[in-house]
Amino acid sequence: MARQVLVLATRAQREENPIPGHDATKLPTLRDIFYSVEFHEREIFEMLGVYFDGHPDNRRLLLPEDWADLPPLRKDFAIKGR
């Protein structure tokens, strides 16, 4: 039995001066093709600020819904107190 691994990668435009809570980075969703990416896309939206057009449920998983700062895994996120 042969096993195959599928790897997808893309580049996305990113704004030079991000506005917290209003990220302009958008990609089309893959949920209609691969149902299992639903939570992965939600996590990427929440932690990296990439919005997926066409995703049926772009709610946050871990952060509060009213999060008004940059996504915490972006390199330009400033850790307060350091």
Phi, psi and omega in degrees: 000126180272138176247141181232146177242131179253125179241129178244139178218150178208167173245144181233143176295144178222137182289149180289318180243089184292145175258115183307130180084355182226055182291140182262359181285120183225143175224154175287147180285152175253006185298326180292337180265313180238100183300331185290351180275000185305308182285330177294318178294322178296320179293319178295320176300315184287315188270333183242350176081023178264118180271135180255109178295131178091356178286131186285346187215078181270051175266163178280153178260314187247320182279157177296149181300333181265023178304122185237034177234176177296153176301138191291343180262004176281148183293336180268009175283121181270125176282118184287139179093001179242000000 
